[in-house]
Amino acid sequence: MSPNEANPPLSCTVVVGLGRSGLGAARLLHARGEAVVVIESGDSPELRARAAELENEAIAARLGVPLSSEAFQALPMPPSVVVVSPGIAWNHPVLEQLRGQGVQVQGEIVPAWQASRDVPWIGITGTNGKTTVTCLVHHLLEQGGKDAPLCGNVGISAAEVVLQRRLEDGPRPDWLVVELSSYQLEAAPAVAPAIGVWTTLTPDHLERHGTLAAYRAIKRRLLENARIRILNADDPDIRRHADTWDHADWITAGPREALPAGLDPLLWIDGHDMLQGRQGPLFPASALAMPGAHNRQNLLLAVAVGLHAGLEPAAMEAACRCFPGVPHRLERLRQLNGITWFNDSKATNYDAAEVALRALEGPLVVLAGGQSKQGDAAAWLGQLQARAAAVVLYGAAREEFTGLLLTSGFGGVVRQVEDLGAAVALAASLAPELDCQGVLLSPACASFDQYTSFEARGDHFRRLVLSL
C-alpha cells in the first residue's frame, strides 16, 4: 500500500491546460508527491494521446472541460492550488473567484522555480529581443564550459528541464537560462533570478494587460527581484526610468559619452566598433555576424551576463563567431536568382517588424499579416516606405493593413492574398520585376488566425521558400 493510499490527500493541485507547459508542470508536481488533476477545454486526437500518457503515469487528465466553476466543483477533492498556462488570462473571472475562496492560483513557471532554488536562474524578458538574447546567453555559457540549459518561453518548458535535471537524477546545471514572457511573469511574482535581463519595452499585449504601465510593471518586477540587473540603455522607455533604479548594469550599443550624465554603462561600443568594458577593450562587435543595430544591443546584454557568469572575453568572442542565429528571427533561408529570402516570423508586433526592416537593405518585398494587435504602426509604416518596393498582405489583417498603407501614403505595390502560400508565390514573381534584393516575411501580427504559433508559421514559410 502506497503512502497516498494509506492517507488519501484532502486536496489536489489542478493544472489547467494540456499544452507543453501544462504537461511539464503536471509531471513535475506529481514527481514532488502532489495529487494532480489536469483539465483541458479541448478534445482532439493529439490531446487524447497526451492525456493517455499522463493516465499511464497515474496523473488524472480530463478533456473537454472548460475553465468554469462547475469544473472545479465536479472534482473528487477540492483544489488547494491551481496552475494555469500562459495562454489563460490572469484576470479570468473563474481564477478571480478561486482566489476569493483562498485557492492559490499560479503560473506554470512557479513549480519549476520552487523545485530549482539551488540552481541560479538567468531570467530574460522584454518586448523584443528576448529570444535572441536567451539563445545567445545559452550559447556563450555552453561554449564557455558551463552547463546552462535553455528553457521557459522558448523551446522546452522550465518544468520539463527541472524535472529531468533535478528530480530524475540528471546532473545539476550551473545555470538555468530562462526566457520569461509577460504572460508568465504576471502569474509568477515571486520568481527572483540571480541575473535579470530586460531587453526592450514597447507597447504589446495591451489587449491582455490593459495599459503600458501595467505591462511595464510586470516586466520590471522580475528585474527588481533579481540580484544582478542588466538593462538596455538604448531602449527609450527603459532609459526614461533610469533614475528609479537603485542599482543596475547598463549597456549601450553606441559610445559611452552619448548616454545621459550619471548613466555609466558596464559595456558599450566605441567608434572603432570595439566592445568596451570598464576594464578595457573586450573584442570586436563584428564577432556576432547578425544584421541590425538591435543585435548589437542583444550582443552586449548577453556578454554582460557572460561576464557575471565568469566567462573570459576571448571565449565569448569565439562563441559569438560560431553563433548560428535564432530560427524565425531574421533567419536567412536561401538566395535564389540573386534574391535573399528572410524568415522573421517572430515579429509578432509593429515594433519587431520595424526593427527587422531597419536591419536589412532595400528594396524588399515584404510579407505581412495574420491576427493584428493593438499598437502604434507609424514607425513600421515609415520603414516600409523607406525599404519596401512591395507589400504582400495575407490573413485576417490584410484589409486592415491595406487601409493603414493607403492612409500612410505608401508609394509601393500593395497586394492582398488569402494565405502564406499565395503570398510566397506572388513575392517570387514581384521581386525580380521590381528589382528587389530580398523578400522578408515579417508579419507584424500574431499567427493565430491560421497557425498554432509563430514557429509553425515560420516553419511553413521555410518549406514554401525551399521548395521554390
C-alpha positions in Angstrom: 0.0 0.0 0.0 1.4 3.4 -1.0 1.5 6.3 1.4 -1.2 8.1 -0.6 -3.5 5.0 -0.4 -3.0 4.8 3.4 -3.5 8.6 3.8 -5.6 9.8 0.8 -5.0 13.5 0.0 -7.6 16.0 1.2 -7.0 18.4 -1.7 -5.4 18.4 -5.1 -3.4 20.6 -7.4 -5.3 21.4 -10.7 -3.3 22.1 -13.8 -5.3 24.0 -16.4 -4.2 23.3 -20.0 -2.6 20.3 -21.7 -0.1 22.2 -23.8 3.7 21.6 -23.3 3.9 23.8 -20.3 0.9 22.2 -18.7 2.3 18.7 -19.3 5.7 19.7 -17.8 4.1 21.3 -14.7 1.8 18.3 -14.1 4.7 15.8 -14.3 6.9 18.0 -12.1 4.2 18.4 -9.4 3.4 14.7 -9.5 7.1 13.8 -9.1 7.1 16.0 -6.0 4.4 13.9 -4.5 1.3 16.1 -5.1 -2.1 14.8 -6.2 -2.5 16.3 -9.6 -5.6 16.6 -11.9 -5.2 18.2 -15.4 -8.2 19.8 -17.1 -8.3 20.8 -20.7 -11.1 22.5 -22.6 -10.1 21.0 -26.0 -10.5 17.4 -27.2 -8.5 16.1 -30.2 -6.6 13.0 -31.1 -3.3 14.7 -30.1 -4.8 15.8 -26.7 -6.2 12.3 -26.1 -2.7 10.9 -26.7 -1.2 13.3 -24.2 -4.0 12.5 -21.7 -3.3 8.8 -22.1 0.4 9.3 -21.4 -0.5 11.1 -18.1 -3.0 8.5 -17.1 -0.3 5.8 -17.6 1.8 7.9 -15.2 -1.0 8.0 -12.6 -1.9 11.6 -13.3 -5.6 12.2 -13.8 -6.4 14.1 -17.0 -9.9 15.3 -18.2 -10.5 16.6 -21.7 -13.4 18.8 -22.9 -13.6 20.5 -19.6 -13.9 24.3 -19.9 -12.5 26.6 -17.3 -15.6 27.1 -15.1 -16.8 27.0 -11.5 -18.6 23.8 -12.3 -15.4 22.1 -13.5 -13.8 22.6 -10.0 -17.0 21.6 -8.2 -17.0 18.3 -10.0 -13.5 17.3 -8.9 -13.3 14.4 -6.4 -11.4 16.7 -4.0 -11.2 20.5 -3.7 -8.2 22.2 -5.2 -5.7 23.9 -3.0 -3.5 25.1 -5.9 -4.5 25.9 -9.5 -1.7 26.1 -12.0 -2.5 27.9 -15.3 -0.8 28.0 -18.7 0.4 31.4 -20.1 -2.5 31.4 -22.6 -5.1 31.8 -19.9 -5.9 35.4 -18.8 -4.7 36.1 -15.3 -7.9 38.1 -14.5 -10.2 35.3 -15.8 -13.4 35.5 -13.7 -13.1 31.9 -12.6 -9.5 32.5 -11.4 -10.6 35.6 -9.6 -13.3 33.5 -7.9 -10.8 30.9 -6.9 -8.5 33.5 -5.3 -11.5 34.8 -3.4 -12.0 31.3 -2.0 -8.4 31.1 -0.8 -7.1 28.9 -3.6 -3.6 29.6 -4.7 -3.5 30.5 -8.4 -0.1 30.4 -10.0 1.5 30.2 -13.4 3.2 27.1 -14.8 6.7 28.7 -14.2 6.1 28.7 -10.4 6.5 24.9 -9.8 9.8 25.0 -11.8 11.1 27.9 -9.7 10.1 26.3 -6.4 11.8 23.0 -7.4 15.1 24.5 -8.5 16.0 27.0 -5.9 19.5 25.5 -5.6 20.3 26.5 -9.2 20.8 30.2 -10.2 18.4 31.4 -12.8 19.2 33.9 -15.6 15.8 35.4 -16.3 15.4 37.3 -19.6 12.4 39.4 -20.5 11.5 42.2 -22.9 9.1 43.0 -25.6 11.5 42.3 -28.4 15.0 40.7 -28.4 14.5 38.3 -25.5 14.6 35.1 -27.6 17.9 36.2 -29.4 19.4 37.2 -26.1 18.3 34.0 -24.4 19.7 31.8 -27.2 23.0 33.8 -27.3 23.4 33.6 -23.5 22.8 29.9 -23.6 25.3 29.6 -26.4 28.0 31.7 -24.7 27.7 29.7 -21.5 27.7 26.3 -23.1 30.7 27.2 -25.3 32.4 28.5 -22.2 32.1 25.2 -20.5 29.1 25.9 -18.3 26.1 23.6 -18.1 23.2 26.0 -18.8 20.0 24.5 -20.2 17.7 26.8 -22.2 14.0 26.8 -21.2 10.9 28.8 -20.5 9.1 30.8 -23.2 11.4 29.3 -25.8 11.9 25.6 -26.6 11.5 23.2 -23.6 9.4 24.4 -20.6 11.2 25.2 -17.4 9.2 22.5 -15.6 10.5 19.8 -18.0 14.1 20.8 -17.5 13.8 20.9 -13.8 12.1 17.5 -13.8 14.9 16.0 -15.9 17.8 17.6 -14.2 16.7 17.9 -10.5 14.2 15.1 -9.8 15.3 12.4 -12.2 19.0 12.2 -11.2 20.3 14.3 -14.1 23.4 16.4 -13.4 22.8 19.7 -11.5 23.2 22.5 -14.0 25.4 25.5 -13.3 22.7 27.9 -14.5 19.1 27.8 -15.9 18.7 30.3 -18.8 15.0 31.1 -18.8 13.1 33.3 -21.3 10.1 34.8 -19.5 7.1 36.4 -21.2 4.8 38.9 -19.6 2.1 36.3 -19.5 4.4 34.0 -17.4 5.6 36.8 -15.2 2.2 38.2 -14.2 1.4 34.7 -12.8 4.8 34.3 -11.1 5.5 37.3 -8.9 8.0 35.5 -6.6 10.5 34.5 -9.3 13.8 36.1 -8.3 16.7 35.3 -10.7 20.3 35.6 -9.8 20.7 37.6 -13.0 17.8 39.5 -14.6 18.0 41.0 -18.2 15.5 43.5 -19.7 15.9 43.9 -23.4 13.2 46.4 -24.6 9.9 47.8 -23.7 7.3 48.9 -26.3 3.5 48.6 -26.3 2.5 44.9 -26.8 -0.1 42.6 -25.4 -2.2 45.6 -24.3 -5.4 43.6 -25.1 -4.3 41.4 -22.2 -2.6 43.8 -19.8 -4.7 46.8 -20.4 -2.2 49.6 -20.2 1.5 50.2 -21.0 2.1 51.0 -17.3 0.7 47.6 -16.2 2.7 45.8 -18.9 5.9 47.7 -17.8 5.3 46.9 -14.1 5.1 43.1 -14.9 8.5 43.2 -16.6 10.0 45.5 -14.0 9.1 43.2 -11.1 11.4 40.5 -12.5 14.3 42.9 -12.5 13.5 44.2 -9.1 13.6 40.7 -7.7 17.0 40.0 -9.4 20.3 40.1 -7.6 22.1 41.4 -10.7 20.1 43.7 -13.1 21.2 44.2 -16.7 19.3 46.9 -18.6 19.4 48.2 -22.2 20.1 51.9 -22.1 19.3 52.2 -25.8 15.7 51.5 -25.2 13.9 54.8 -24.8 11.3 53.6 -22.3 13.8 51.7 -20.1 16.2 54.6 -20.2 13.5 57.1 -19.3 13.1 55.4 -15.9 16.8 55.1 -15.3 16.8 57.2 -12.2 14.3 54.9 -10.5 16.8 52.0 -10.1 19.0 51.9 -7.0 21.5 49.6 -8.8 21.7 48.2 -12.3 24.3 47.4 -15.0 23.6 49.3 -18.2 24.7 48.6 -21.8 24.7 50.8 -24.9 25.5 49.8 -28.5 26.7 53.4 -29.0 29.5 55.4 -27.4 29.6 55.8 -23.7 29.6 59.6 -23.9 26.2 59.6 -25.7 24.4 58.5 -22.6 22.8 61.0 -20.1 25.0 62.2 -17.3 25.1 59.8 -14.4 24.4 56.7 -16.5 27.7 54.9 -16.5 27.4 51.8 -18.7 29.0 48.4 -17.9 29.6 47.8 -21.7 29.5 50.0 -24.8 30.8 50.0 -28.4 33.4 52.6 -29.3 33.9 54.5 -32.6 36.2 51.7 -33.8 33.5 49.1 -33.5 35.2 47.6 -30.4 33.2 46.2 -27.5 34.5 48.1 -24.4 34.1 47.5 -20.7 35.2 49.4 -17.7 38.5 47.4 -17.6 39.3 48.0 -21.3 38.5 46.5 -24.7 36.9 43.1 -25.0 36.6 42.1 -28.7 35.2 43.5 -32.0 31.4 43.9 -32.2 31.6 42.3 -35.6 32.3 38.9 -34.0 28.5 38.5 -34.0 27.5 38.3 -37.7 23.8 39.2 -37.3 22.4 42.2 -39.1 20.9 45.3 -37.4 21.7 47.7 -34.6 19.3 45.8 -32.3 21.5 42.8 -32.5 24.5 44.8 -31.2 22.3 45.6 -28.2 21.5 41.9 -27.9 25.2 41.1 -28.0 26.1 43.5 -25.2 23.3 42.2 -23.0 24.5 38.6 -23.5 28.1 39.5 -22.9 27.2 41.3 -19.7 25.6 38.1 -18.5 28.7 36.2 -19.5 31.0 38.5 -17.6 28.9 38.0 -14.4 29.0 34.2 -15.0 32.8 34.3 -15.1 33.4 33.9 -18.9 36.6 35.3 -20.4 36.2 37.8 -23.3 38.3 35.6 -25.7 35.9 32.6 -25.1 32.9 34.8 -25.7 34.3 36.2 -28.9 35.0 32.7 -30.2 31.4 31.7 -29.2 29.9 34.7 -31.0 31.8 33.8 -34.2 30.1 30.4 -34.3 26.6 31.5 -33.2 24.1 30.2 -35.7 21.4 32.7 -35.1 17.8 32.1 -34.0 15.2 30.4 -36.1 12.3 32.7 -37.2 14.2 35.9 -36.3 15.8 37.4 -39.4 16.7 33.9 -40.4 18.4 33.8 -43.8 16.7 30.9 -45.6 18.3 31.0 -49.1 19.4 33.0 -52.0 17.6 32.3 -55.3 18.3 34.1 -58.6 20.1 36.9 -56.7 17.2 37.4 -54.2 17.7 36.6 -50.5 14.7 35.2 -48.5 14.4 36.0 -44.8 12.1 34.4 -42.2 11.2 36.8 -39.5 8.0 35.1 -38.3 8.9 36.0 -34.7 8.0 39.6 -35.5 4.5 39.5 -34.0 4.1 43.2 -33.5 4.8 46.5 -35.2 7.9 47.3 -33.3 9.6 43.9 -34.0 8.7 44.2 -37.7 10.1 47.7 -37.8 13.4 46.5 -36.3 13.7 43.8 -39.0 13.1 46.4 -41.8 15.8 48.7 -40.4 18.3 45.8 -40.2 18.1 45.0 -44.0 19.0 46.9 -47.1 16.1 47.6 -49.6 14.4 47.4 -51.9 12.4 44.5 -50.4 9.2 42.6 -51.0 7.6 42.4 -47.5 5.1 39.8 -46.5 2.9 40.8 -43.6 -0.4 39.8 -42.0 -2.1 37.4 -39.6 -4.0 38.4 -36.4 -3.4 42.1 -35.8 -2.6 43.6 -32.4 -3.0 46.9 -30.7 -0.1 49.3 -31.1 1.3 52.3 -32.9 2.1 51.4 -36.6 3.7 54.7 -37.5 7.3 53.7 -37.3 6.6 50.4 -39.1 4.8 52.2 -41.9 7.8 54.7 -42.2 10.3 51.8 -42.6 8.0 50.2 -45.2 8.1 53.4 -47.1 11.9 53.5 -46.9 12.7 49.9 -47.6 9.8 48.1 -49.3 9.0 48.2 -53.1 6.0 46.0 -52.5 4.0 44.7 -49.5 2.0 41.4 -49.9 -0.7 41.2 -47.3 -2.3 37.9 -46.2 -4.6 36.5 -43.5 -7.1 38.2 -41.2 -5.3 41.6 -41.1 -5.0 42.1 -44.9 -7.9 44.6 -45.2 -6.8 46.5 -42.1 -3.2 46.7 -43.2 -4.2 47.8 -46.7 -6.0 50.7 -45.1 -3.0 51.6 -43.0 -0.7 51.6 -46.0 -3.0 53.6 -48.2 -3.7 56.2 -45.4 0.1 56.5 -44.8 0.7 57.3 -48.5 2.9 54.2 -49.1 4.2 54.6 -52.7 4.9 50.9 -53.5 2.9 48.0 -54.7 0.3 46.6 -52.3 -1.3 43.3 -53.0 -3.7 41.1 -51.0 -3.8 37.3 -50.9 -5.6 34.8 -48.7 -2.7 32.8 -47.2 1.1 32.5 -46.9 1.4 30.0 -49.8 -0.2 32.5 -52.2 2.0 35.3 -50.7 5.2 33.4 -51.3 4.2 32.7 -54.9 3.4 36.3 -55.6 6.6 37.6 -53.9 8.6 35.2 -56.1 7.3 36.9 -59.2 7.2 40.5 -57.8 10.8 40.6 -56.5 12.6 40.2 -59.9 10.0 42.5 -61.6 10.7 45.3 -59.1 14.5 44.6 -58.9 14.4 43.7 -55.2 17.3 42.1 -53.5 15.3 40.4 -50.7 12.0 39.0 -49.7 11.1 39.4 -46.0 8.4 37.6 -44.0 7.9 40.0 -41.1 4.2 39.7 -40.2 3.7 42.4 -37.6 0.9 40.1 -36.3 0.2 37.2 -34.2 -0.2 33.9 -36.1 -3.4 32.5 -34.6 -5.7 33.2 -37.5 -4.1 30.5 -39.5 -1.3 28.9 -37.4 -0.9 27.5 -33.8 2.3 29.6 -33.2 4.8 31.9 -34.9 7.1 28.8 -35.1 4.5 26.9 -37.1 4.1 29.9 -39.4 7.9 30.3 -39.9 8.3 26.5 -40.5 5.7 26.6 -43.2 7.3 29.7 -44.8 10.7 27.9 -44.8 9.2 24.9 -46.5 7.5 27.1 -49.1 10.7 29.0 -49.8 12.9 26.0 -50.0 10.5 24.4 -52.5 10.7 27.3 -54.9 
